[in-house]
Amino acid sequence: MSGAGNDFVVVDNRENIIIEPHQFSISACDRRLGIGADGLLLVEKSDHAAFTMKYYNADGSNAGMCGNGGRCIAKFAFDNDIIKTDSFIFEAFGFDYRAIRHAPLLYELWMKNPIDLKRDQNIPFSDSLYKGNYLNTGTDHSIIFIEDNQQLGSLDAIDVFKIGRAIRYHDVYQPIGTNVNFVSKDGANRIRIRTYERGVEDETLACGTGSVASALLSSLRYGFQSPVSVMVKSGKTLEINFEKINQYEFQNVRLKGPAETVFTGVIDINNTFRLVYK
């Protein structure tokens, strides 16, 4: 499935077909020896919600909530009759997320209230000093505004892999590191972003929680009002709605955007594990 270009292998795992998801994710997400994806999404049982979403990065790690994945798994659940209503609650990482189906390819998520806002962080390197910001929107995000870092040049010219990887592993964000979003203003209430994702360890075509973090910081940086439109690397646009409580807090944050099934198929689990352990 694809959420604005962020792609996922999605499996109905309510009967515990996948018993070693970390290793299955590594093999299934391999773009040369597996199916190929940014991450793995599993639908599992919940004792109080419609289902539980489990998410694993392409390297098998858990790195927190995935907004694009949340929309995709909501569509998967609806299309496969796991749920039968246009509005429902699912569980992920100990939090209940509300999903809304607006159209067959358009879904919206009510996100967690963001925490740990840090503005105007200095991120020093031997040959440069980057000015960044930080916000946790279900997972860790560094937000680097192009206008505050003229040495980066244009958004299109940035070496996202090289610079994003360096910031992702910088001492400022240790011990667990961070996702890194490069942001440029693109008009009134509109931004463009490029994202280096932790766990994928590369630039991705979209990042939902990164888009949320970038939109909320842009509301502070540029005075934007809700909703903020975010154009991601794939060229798709996500819409972020929110209520600003003050200069440090937000509530009622919502992520709206496309979710689609690219293809369905069958994978040999035994053969997949042989790829892992070869």
TASUL-V294238 format. One record per residue. RES is the residue in three letters. PSI is psi in radians with two decimals (999 if undefined). NEAR is the number of other ideal C-beta (glycine too) atoms within 10 Angstrom. Layout:
# TASUL-V294238
<<RES,PSI,NEAR> <RES,PSI,NEAR>>
This chain:
# TASUL-V294238
<<MET,2.75,23> <SER,2.27,20> <GLY,1.58,33> <ALA,0.39,28> <GLY,-0.33,17> <ASN,2.06,32> <ASP,2.63,25> <PHE,2.52,27> <VAL,2.19,22> <VAL,2.25,23> <VAL,2.35,20> <ASP,1.86,15> <ASN,0.49,20> <ARG,-0.32,14> <GLU,0.32,8> <ASN,0.80,9> <ILE,-0.76,11> <ILE,1.92,21> <ILE,-0.24,9> <GLU,1.25,12> <PRO,-0.58,19> <HIS,-0.82,15> <GLN,-0.65,17> <PHE,-0.69,25> <SER,-0.77,29> <ILE,-0.80,22> <SER,-0.79,22> <ALA,-0.57,26> <CYS,-0.11,25> <ASP,2.17,16> <ARG,-0.14,11> <ARG,-0.61,5> <LEU,-0.06,14> <GLY,-2.65,20> <ILE,-0.82,17> <GLY,2.05,13> <ALA,2.90,23> <ASP,-0.42,26> <GLY,3.04,28> <LEU,2.31,27> <LEU,2.25,24> <LEU,2.31,23> <VAL,2.09,21> <GLU,2.96,17> <LYS,2.65,13> <SER,2.56,16> <ASP,-0.07,6> <HIS,-0.35,8> <ALA,3.10,17> <ALA,-0.63,21> <PHE,3.01,24> <THR,2.34,20> <MET,2.20,27> <LYS,2.33,20> <TYR,2.34,23> <TYR,2.34,27> <ASN,2.94,23> <ALA,-0.42,26> <ASP,0.14,15> <GLY,-0.06,19> <SER,2.80,16> <ASN,2.20,14> <ALA,0.33,22> <GLY,-2.91,20> <MET,2.58,22> <CYS,1.97,30> <GLY,-0.77,29> <ASN,-0.66,34> <GLY,-0.65,28> <GLY,-0.71,27> <ARG,-0.70,30> <CYS,-0.77,28> <ILE,-0.50,30> <ALA,-0.77,27> <LYS,-0.75,22> <PHE,-0.79,24> <ALA,-0.70,22> <PHE,-0.81,20> <ASP,-0.43,15> <ASN,0.32,13> <ASP,0.44,7> <ILE,-0.60,17> <ILE,2.78,20> <LYS,0.16,9> <THR,2.78,10> <ASP,-0.18,12> <SER,2.22,10> <PHE,2.93,19> <ILE,2.31,15> <PHE,2.78,23> <GLU,2.44,19> <ALA,2.20,24> <PHE,0.72,16> <GLY,0.23,6> <PHE,2.55,11> <ASP,2.13,14> <TYR,2.34,23> <ARG,2.31,15> <ALA,2.50,25> <ILE,2.27,17> <ARG,1.89,21> <HIS,-0.54,10> <ALA,2.92,8> <PRO,-0.52,12> <LEU,0.28,13> <LEU,2.05,16> <TYR,2.70,25> <GLU,2.45,21> <LEU,2.41,27> <TRP,2.06,16> <MET,2.91,25> <LYS,2.60,20> <ASN,2.27,14> <PRO,2.73,22> <ILE,2.93,12> <ASP,0.70,10> <LEU,2.27,17> <LYS,2.16,14> <ARG,2.64,15> <ASP,0.93,8> <GLN,2.44,16> <ASN,2.18,9> <ILE,1.61,19> <PRO,2.43,11> <PHE,2.94,11> <SER,-0.57,4> <ASP,0.10,6> <SER,2.91,12> <LEU,2.01,10> <TYR,2.50,21> <LYS,2.13,14> <GLY,-3.12,26> <ASN,2.87,24> <TYR,2.48,18> <LEU,2.40,24> <ASN,2.00,18> <THR,0.57,29> <GLY,-0.31,27> <THR,3.05,25> <ASP,2.35,22> <HIS,2.26,28> <SER,2.37,27> <ILE,2.06,27> <ILE,1.90,26> <PHE,2.25,21> <ILE,-0.69,20> <GLU,-0.39,12> <ASP,-0.07,15> <ASN,1.28,18> <GLN,-0.42,7> <GLN,-0.28,8> <LEU,-0.34,19> <GLY,-2.56,11> <SER,2.83,8> <LEU,-0.69,18> <ASP,-0.45,8> <ALA,-0.19,8> <ILE,2.40,20> <ASP,1.51,12> <VAL,-0.67,18> <PHE,-0.87,12> <LYS,-0.92,10> <ILE,-0.71,19> <GLY,-0.73,26> <ARG,-0.71,18> <ALA,-0.73,16> <ILE,-0.68,23> <ARG,-0.64,19> <TYR,0.14,15> <HIS,2.65,19> <ASP,-0.52,8> <VAL,-0.55,17> <TYR,0.22,20> <GLN,2.66,9> <PRO,-0.18,5> <ILE,-0.17,11> <GLY,-2.99,19> <THR,2.80,24> <ASN,2.68,27> <VAL,2.17,31> <ASN,2.21,31> <PHE,2.20,26> <VAL,2.40,28> <SER,2.38,20> <LYS,2.42,17> <ASP,0.53,15> <GLY,-3.03,9> <ALA,2.17,11> <ASN,0.57,18> <ARG,2.37,17> <ILE,2.84,27> <ARG,2.51,21> <ILE,2.71,26> <ARG,2.46,24> <THR,2.30,29> <TYR,2.12,27> <GLU,2.20,26> <ARG,2.40,24> <GLY,-0.68,25> <VAL,-0.58,21> <GLU,0.80,17> <ASP,3.00,14> <GLU,2.40,19> <THR,2.88,25> <LEU,-0.23,19> <ALA,2.74,30> <CYS,2.05,34> <GLY,-0.93,30> <THR,-0.53,30> <GLY,-0.64,34> <SER,-0.70,32> <VAL,-0.86,30> <ALA,-0.75,32> <SER,-0.68,32> <ALA,-0.75,30> <LEU,-0.74,26> <LEU,-0.56,26> <SER,-0.54,25> <SER,-0.53,19> <LEU,-0.72,16> <ARG,-0.73,18> <TYR,-0.07,17> <GLY,0.41,9> <PHE,2.60,22> <GLN,2.79,11> <SER,2.43,18> <PRO,2.73,16> <VAL,2.29,24> <SER,2.34,18> <VAL,1.99,29> <MET,2.16,19> <VAL,3.10,28> <LYS,-0.61,19> <SER,-0.24,16> <GLY,-0.14,11> <LYS,2.79,18> <THR,2.32,17> <LEU,2.60,28> <GLU,2.23,17> <ILE,2.04,30> <ASN,2.59,17> <PHE,2.87,23> <GLU,2.22,12> <LYS,2.07,16> <ILE,-0.82,11> <ASN,-2.83,6> <GLN,-0.03,9> <TYR,-0.20,13> <GLU,2.53,13> <PHE,2.74,24> <GLN,3.00,10> <ASN,0.84,13> <VAL,2.28,23> <ARG,2.45,18> <LEU,2.08,28> <LYS,2.34,17> <GLY,-3.10,25> <PRO,2.65,21> <ALA,2.23,29> <GLU,2.67,14> <THR,2.15,15> <VAL,-0.81,9> <PHE,2.84,6> <THR,2.65,10> <GLY,-2.96,6> <VAL,2.41,5> <ILE,2.44,14> <ASP,1.86,9> <ILE,-0.72,16> <ASN,-0.76,7> <ASN,-0.63,10> <THR,-0.76,19> <PHE,-0.51,14> <ARG,-0.60,11> <LEU,-0.64,15> <VAL,-0.78,18> <TYR,0.07,7> <LYS,999,7>>
